Amino acid sequence: MSDNIEYPLPLSQTWTASANLTAPIEGLKLDIPGRVFVKHNASLDTPARVLVLSDTAEIINAIQWRVDQPVFSLGPVLEAKLFVPRNERLDVTGSLLIEVTVREPLSRIATSAETVVQEGSLLNGPADFVSVRSDDAANVYVTYSSPIELAGLDLKSNDDGSVQLKSPSIKVVGEFKLKSNDNGAVAVQADNIAAATITSTANDGSAVYLTATNLIEATHLHSNADDRGSINIYPHGVCQEGAVRVADSGRVNVGSVICQTVDARLADASFAIVQAVQSLSTKVTDGGHVQYFNSTPTLLPVARGRHKKPSQATLTTENKFDEFKFQSIPAYEPVGVSIHIGRYGNVYIESFESHAKTTTALAATSTLAAGFEGGLVLAAICVVAIIGFVLLKHRRRAEYQPLLH
């Protein structure tokens, strides 16, 4: 008897957006677990089609799809969230794979599921703005086989999640934003990267990685790290004006980028390594440390007044940065999920988790309670659910390896 038991044949459900939508779907918001593949098909006979595959009917039925109509100047958004009727709860474990196909390329994606964004699913034009956000420990993979040219690009990760973008080249006419929070990571790789402004922000133990095989170019390079956040831009770059803001043991490693001028302000045992040609101005307090790499800028901070202090910046011959290990695109197969939802009166408790596929079939287990008894059970699980939600938010994402140079 074989030890490897495959997943049972999946159950499936198809959902389609109304063909009567007056405007194309512009955004995708996924507040669900699982693995999602986002595809583009210009000949689709509906604005969007969703295929949900699972070994558990309760999982499929718990996912609610809808198109949210425009708010202010934003276009329609395809949304997915978990739902149970009032006075019921759901505890279920099983497998989940979702395929979302859109007729028009999207301008924004926010997801709590592991998400693979395939070629053509996002806008790509010099007048277009694109944003991608990862929440709740989700890993998002965006790959372009053709060059990217956009008016603005915004990548953000939260809660142990990551956003990974690869393209032959990236050109942003306006601002290229990379932001990571709460142990998340944003990582971008291309042969060439150019933007009017590159703004990187890393907070709460998170990290930003921007790397180009040939060259990174920016008129303005702004790097902000706080509370053990880390920013790494490497291995070759140029900029006109650099601004560095670091606090609370944060690190900014931009010594690979040759800037004409750099203004660095550090506090609270933080660190920055920069490279400036014309001038380097600094303001350092409470144990912060600035190093300049390669050569001494023409203008350096100088001590003034009766009580002269040494320069707040020192020369280094070692250019240090952390390097991101890019992950392979996940396979087109389901992942395990656990969902816990309770709804009683005005109280709504929700937590969910995606986890790796196992070699044995996932035991599709579920519990559904209703009525007053369900309410009492919900009260009993509220504390457990809240604790579980907090723990899940702090689960580590798929591992990456920082390498010190």
C-alpha positions in Angstrom: 0.0 0.0 0.0 1.4 3.4 -1.0 2.3 5.9 1.6 1.5 8.8 -0.8 -2.2 9.5 -0.9 -3.2 12.1 -3.4 -5.7 14.8 -2.9 -9.2 13.6 -3.7 -10.8 14.8 -6.9 -11.7 18.5 -6.3 -15.0 20.0 -6.0 -15.4 23.1 -8.2 -17.5 26.2 -8.5 -17.5 28.9 -11.1 -18.5 32.5 -10.5 -18.8 35.1 -13.3 -19.2 38.9 -13.1 -22.3 40.4 -14.7 -21.8 41.2 -18.4 -23.9 44.4 -17.7 -21.1 46.2 -15.8 -20.7 49.6 -17.4 -17.0 50.0 -16.4 -14.2 47.5 -16.5 -13.1 45.9 -13.3 -10.0 47.8 -12.1 -9.1 46.1 -8.8 -8.9 42.8 -7.0 -9.3 42.4 -3.2 -8.9 39.0 -1.7 -9.6 38.7 2.0 -9.4 34.9 2.0 -6.7 32.1 2.4 -5.5 29.7 -0.2 -3.5 29.9 -3.4 -4.7 32.2 -6.2 -3.6 32.5 -9.9 -4.6 35.8 -11.6 -4.8 35.6 -15.4 -5.8 37.9 -18.3 -7.9 36.9 -21.3 -8.9 39.7 -23.6 -11.5 37.6 -25.3 -13.4 36.6 -22.2 -17.2 36.9 -22.6 -17.6 38.4 -19.1 -15.6 41.0 -17.2 -14.2 38.3 -14.8 -14.5 34.6 -14.2 -13.5 32.8 -11.0 -12.9 29.0 -10.7 -12.7 27.7 -7.1 -11.3 24.2 -6.5 -11.4 22.5 -3.1 -11.9 19.1 -1.5 -14.4 20.6 0.9 -17.8 22.0 0.0 -17.9 24.1 3.1 -14.8 26.0 2.0 -16.2 26.8 -1.4 -19.6 27.9 0.1 -17.9 30.1 2.7 -16.3 32.3 0.0 -18.5 35.2 -1.2 -17.7 37.0 -4.4 -19.0 40.3 -5.6 -18.1 43.4 -7.6 -18.0 46.5 -5.5 -19.1 49.5 -7.6 -17.0 52.7 -7.9 -16.3 54.9 -5.0 -15.3 58.5 -5.9 -12.9 58.2 -8.8 -12.0 54.5 -8.3 -13.4 51.8 -10.7 -15.1 48.6 -9.8 -13.3 46.1 -7.6 -13.8 42.3 -7.6 -13.9 41.2 -3.9 -13.7 37.9 -2.2 -14.3 37.4 1.5 -15.4 34.7 4.0 -19.1 34.6 5.1 -21.4 32.5 7.3 -25.1 33.3 8.0 -26.0 35.0 11.2 -26.0 32.8 14.3 -23.7 30.2 12.7 -20.1 29.3 13.0 -17.7 27.4 10.7 -14.5 25.5 11.6 -13.1 23.7 8.5 -9.8 22.4 7.2 -9.3 21.4 3.6 -7.5 22.4 0.3 -8.1 25.5 -1.9 -7.0 26.7 -5.3 -8.5 29.6 -7.1 -8.2 30.9 -10.6 -9.3 34.5 -11.4 -9.4 35.5 -15.0 -10.0 39.1 -16.0 -10.9 40.6 -19.3 -9.2 44.0 -18.7 -5.8 44.4 -17.0 -6.1 45.4 -13.3 -4.6 48.6 -11.7 -4.6 47.4 -8.1 -4.5 44.1 -6.1 -4.7 43.6 -2.4 -4.6 40.0 -1.1 -4.4 37.8 1.9 -4.0 34.7 -0.2 -0.8 33.4 -1.7 -1.2 35.0 -5.2 0.6 34.5 -8.5 -0.1 37.5 -10.9 0.5 36.3 -14.4 1.7 38.2 -17.5 -0.9 40.8 -18.7 -3.0 40.8 -15.6 -1.8 44.3 -14.6 -1.8 47.5 -16.5 1.5 48.4 -18.3 1.6 51.8 -19.9 3.2 55.2 -19.4 0.0 56.8 -18.1 -1.0 53.9 -15.8 -0.7 53.6 -12.0 -0.4 50.2 -10.5 -0.5 49.1 -6.8 0.0 45.6 -5.3 -0.4 44.9 -1.6 0.1 41.8 0.5 -1.7 41.2 3.8 -1.8 38.6 6.5 1.4 36.7 5.7 0.6 36.3 2.1 3.3 35.9 -0.5 2.6 37.7 -3.9 4.5 36.9 -7.1 4.4 39.3 -10.0 6.3 38.5 -13.1 6.5 40.5 -16.4 8.3 39.0 -19.4 8.2 42.4 -21.1 9.5 45.8 -19.9 7.4 47.7 -17.4 6.6 51.4 -18.1 4.2 53.1 -15.7 3.3 56.6 -14.4 3.4 55.3 -10.8 4.1 52.0 -9.1 3.3 51.1 -5.4 4.3 47.9 -3.8 3.4 47.2 -0.2 3.6 44.2 2.2 2.1 43.8 5.7 2.0 41.2 8.5 4.9 38.8 7.5 3.8 38.9 3.9 6.0 39.6 0.8 5.7 41.1 -2.6 8.2 39.8 -5.2 8.4 41.5 -8.6 10.6 40.6 -11.6 10.8 42.2 -15.0 13.4 42.8 -17.7 13.3 46.5 -17.0 11.2 49.0 -14.9 10.6 52.6 -15.8 8.4 54.8 -13.7 7.7 58.3 -14.9 6.7 59.5 -11.4 7.1 57.8 -8.0 8.1 54.2 -7.4 7.0 53.3 -3.8 8.2 50.3 -1.9 6.9 49.8 1.6 7.1 47.0 4.1 5.6 46.6 7.6 5.5 44.1 10.4 8.3 41.7 9.3 7.2 41.8 5.7 9.4 42.1 2.6 9.2 43.8 -0.8 11.7 42.6 -3.3 12.2 43.9 -6.9 14.6 42.6 -9.5 15.2 43.8 -13.1 18.1 44.4 -15.5 17.5 48.2 -15.3 15.3 50.3 -13.0 14.6 54.0 -13.6 12.2 56.4 -11.8 11.9 60.1 -11.1 11.5 59.2 -7.4 12.2 56.0 -5.6 10.8 56.0 -2.0 11.5 53.0 0.2 10.1 52.5 3.6 10.7 49.6 6.1 9.2 49.4 9.6 8.9 46.9 12.4 11.5 44.4 11.4 10.6 44.4 7.7 12.8 44.8 4.7 13.0 46.3 1.2 15.2 45.0 -1.6 15.8 46.7 -4.9 18.3 45.2 -7.2 19.2 45.7 -10.9 21.7 43.6 -12.9 22.9 46.8 -14.8 21.8 50.1 -13.2 19.3 51.7 -10.8 18.6 55.4 -11.7 16.6 58.0 -9.8 16.5 61.7 -9.6 15.3 61.5 -6.0 16.2 58.5 -3.7 14.4 58.5 -0.4 15.0 55.8 2.2 13.1 55.6 5.5 13.7 52.8 8.0 12.4 52.5 11.5 12.2 50.0 14.4 14.7 47.4 13.0 13.5 47.9 9.4 16.1 47.4 6.6 16.5 48.9 3.1 18.9 47.4 0.6 19.5 48.9 -2.9 22.2 47.2 -4.8 24.6 46.6 -6.6 24.9 49.6 -8.9 22.9 52.9 -9.0 23.0 56.6 -9.5 20.9 59.5 -8.2 20.9 63.3 -8.0 19.5 63.7 -4.5 19.4 61.2 -1.7 17.5 61.5 1.6 18.0 59.0 4.4 15.9 58.8 7.6 16.6 56.1 10.1 15.6 55.5 13.7 15.2 52.8 16.4 17.9 50.3 15.1 16.9 50.6 11.5 19.4 50.1 8.7 19.7 51.8 5.3 22.2 50.2 2.9 22.5 52.4 -0.2 26.2 52.6 -0.5 25.9 51.0 -4.0 24.1 54.1 -5.3 26.3 57.1 -6.3 24.3 60.2 -5.4 25.4 63.8 -6.0 24.1 65.0 -2.7 22.9 63.0 0.4 21.1 64.3 3.5 21.2 61.6 6.3 19.4 61.9 9.6 19.7 59.1 12.1 18.7 58.4 15.7 18.5 55.6 18.3 21.3 53.2 17.4 20.4 53.2 13.7 22.9 52.8 10.8 23.3 54.0 7.2 25.9 53.5 4.5 25.7 56.0 1.6 27.8 57.2 -1.3 27.9 60.9 -2.1 30.0 62.8 -4.6 29.3 66.5 -4.0 28.0 66.8 -0.4 26.9 64.8 2.6 25.0 66.5 5.3 24.1 64.6 8.5 22.2 64.9 11.7 22.9 62.1 14.1 21.6 61.5 17.7 21.5 58.8 20.3 24.0 56.4 18.9 23.2 56.6 15.1 26.1 56.0 12.7 26.6 57.1 9.1 29.3 55.7 6.8 30.2 56.9 3.3 31.5 54.4 0.8 34.2 54.5 -1.9 35.3 58.1 -1.8 35.1 61.3 0.4 32.4 63.8 -0.7 33.6 67.2 -1.7 31.6 68.7 1.3 31.4 66.9 4.6 29.9 67.9 7.9 32.5 70.0 9.8 32.7 70.9 13.5 32.0 74.5 14.4 32.2 76.6 17.5 34.4 76.4 20.6 33.5 72.8 21.5 34.3 71.1 18.3 33.1 67.5 17.7 34.4 65.0 15.1 32.4 64.5 11.9 29.3 62.4 12.2 30.2 60.4 9.1 33.1 58.1 8.6 34.7 56.5 5.5 34.3 52.8 4.9 35.8 50.6 2.2 33.3 47.8 2.8 29.9 48.2 1.1 27.5 46.1 3.1 23.9 45.1 2.1 21.5 42.2 2.6 20.5 40.3 -0.6 17.1 38.8 -1.1 16.8 35.2 -2.3 14.0 35.2 -4.8 11.5 32.3 -4.6 10.3 30.2 -7.4 6.7 30.7 -8.6 4.4 28.2 -6.8 2.9 25.3 -8.6 -0.6 25.3 -9.9 -2.0 23.1 -7.2 -4.1 23.5 -4.0 -2.7 24.4 -0.6 -4.1 23.5 2.8 -6.3 26.0 4.5 -8.0 26.3 7.9 -10.9 28.6 8.4 -12.7 29.6 11.6 -15.7 31.9 11.5 -18.2 32.7 14.1 -21.2 35.1 13.8 -23.7 35.7 16.5 -25.7 38.9 16.8 -23.3 41.8 16.3 -20.2 39.7 17.2 -18.1 38.5 14.2 -14.9 36.5 14.7 -12.8 35.4 11.8 -9.4 33.8 11.4 -7.8 31.8 8.6 -4.5 30.2 7.6 -2.9 28.8 4.5 -0.4 26.0 5.0 1.7 23.6 2.9 0.3 20.7 1.1 1.0 17.3 2.8 1.8 13.9 1.4 -1.5 12.5 2.8 -4.9 13.7 1.9 -6.2 16.6 4.0 -8.9 15.3 6.2 -11.8 17.6 5.3 -13.2 18.4 8.7 -15.9 20.9 9.4 -18.2 22.0 12.1 -21.3 24.1 11.6 -23.3 25.3 14.6 -26.5 27.3 14.5 -29.1 29.0 16.8 -28.7 29.7 20.5 -26.4 26.7 20.9 -24.2 28.1 18.2 -24.1 31.4 20.0 -22.9 29.8 23.2 -20.3 27.8 21.3 -19.2 31.1 19.7 -18.8 32.7 23.0 -16.6 29.9 24.1 -14.4 30.1 21.0 -14.1 33.9 20.8 -11.0 34.0 23.1 -9.4 31.1 21.2 -10.2 32.7 17.9 -8.8 36.1 18.9 -5.6 34.4 20.2 -5.3 32.3 17.1 -5.8 35.4 14.9 -3.0 37.2 16.7 -0.7 34.2 16.4 -1.5 33.7 12.7 -0.7 37.4 12.0 2.8 36.7 13.4 3.5 33.5 11.4 6.6 33.8 9.3 6.3 34.0 5.6 8.1 31.7 3.2 11.8 31.9 4.1 14.2 34.2 2.4 17.9 34.4 3.1 19.7 37.7 3.7 23.3 37.5 2.6 25.8 40.0 3.9 28.3 41.5 1.4 
